[in-house]
Amino acid sequence: MERPFTIVFILFPQLTQLDFTGPFEVLQRLPGARLVVASREGGSLSADSGLTFTGLARLSDVTEADAICVPGGYGLTAALGDRELVAHVQRLGRAARYVTSVCTGSLLLAAAGLLEGKRATCHWAFRPLLAELGIQTEAARVVRDGNVITGGGVTAGIDFALTLVAEIAGADVARSIQLSIEYDPQPPFGAGSPETAPAEVLTRVRDRALLQYPERRAALLAALARPV
């Protein structure tokens, strides 16, 4: 029997649950996959929506990963300040075949030194933070550069996961999973990106995101300045 393909989801308190659960739903359907959901302390934690996840592994007990996936969320700023968490991301990511993220999770990859010389994406409101680090960003749902695959904001995690499935098991397997979950998005409004949203909606959402920006920027720069 072939060794299972181990995918480790690295969670932290106050993550955005769909950043995690969207890719999880896709990747748990990947033949031969073994999914591990872990956090620094293990046990339980709550998402920024209040949803609670239990039975999490402790990251110190996770010795290897074929792929890591890091979500984003409101708790990302605090996660950047968690030296032990960043060290685990770096440890597992350095040896992984694939290093991946969804939404602002790419900022945690950057803090762990895993995006050096790579192209990447992020939630649109926080892509400038990656660019400030000298990382070439793209306004795309999924960006792949070598073994690094990053997804845009929240729902882009499903696109990312299907991309990873196709890479590992082929496009037909990815198409089968896409059909099985009936992933055929037809949103009722054309407001899913800064380019398509009405100006007043963009301003309102951007202004709300900018409230997090200074603290998140400071946390990211502090993480990069300290030894991991």
Order of alpha helices (4+ residues) and beta strands (2+ residues): beta-alpha-beta-beta-beta-beta-alpha-alpha-beta-alpha-beta-alpha-beta-beta-beta-alpha-alpha-alpha-alpha
